[in-house]
């Protein structure tokens, strides 16, 4: 049980963003974010009919994209 309590603590620290928030942060359209999610390039969790993207996944995607372009 101690392991699950530890993982719950880390999980509660994760900030989830809506597709619209990710689009604004990345300065792209919502459709672009949906394409990234559906292709697996951007990690997301489905909640009902919508998606939530962990903030750290957005930063990781942008960091990787920046390194690929450099």
N, C-alpha and C positions, 0 to 999 in steps of 0.2 A: 504493500500500500504506500510505503514511503516514496517509491518511484513515481507513482501516479500523482501524488501530491506535489512532487517536484516539477513534473511536466505540466501540471495545471498552473503552477506559479508562473512558468515561462509563457504558457499559452495566454494567460491573462495580460501579459505585457505586450502582446502583439496588437498592433493597430491595423484595423481593416479599413480599406477605402472602397467607396463605390466606384463603378465604372466611370461615372461623370467626374469624380474627384481625380481619378487616375488620368483621365483625358486632360483635365485642366493642368495637372502637375507636369505631364509630359508635353503639353501643348500640341495634342493631336485630337482627332475626332473620336467620339465614342465608338464608332464602327472600327477604327483602327485598334482600339483596346480589345473589343470583342474578337477581332481576328487574331490578335496575339494570344488571347486566352484560349480560343478554340484550337489554335495550332500547337498549344503547349509551350509556347515561348515565354508566357507570363503565367505564373502560378495563381490560381484563384480557387475559391470555395463557392460552391453553389448553395445559395440560401433561398429556398422556394424557387421562384422563377428568375431571381437575379443573382449576380455574382458579387463577391467581396474579394478584394485583392489585398494580401498582406503588404503593408507598407515596405517592409524589407525586400519583398520580391520586386517591387518597382525600382528601388534603388539598385538592386543587383542587376536587373535587366539593363538599366541605363548605364551602369558601370561597365558591363560586358559589351554593350553596343559601342560605348566610347572607346574602349580598348581595341575592338575590332576595326574601328575606323581610323585609329591612330597609326 
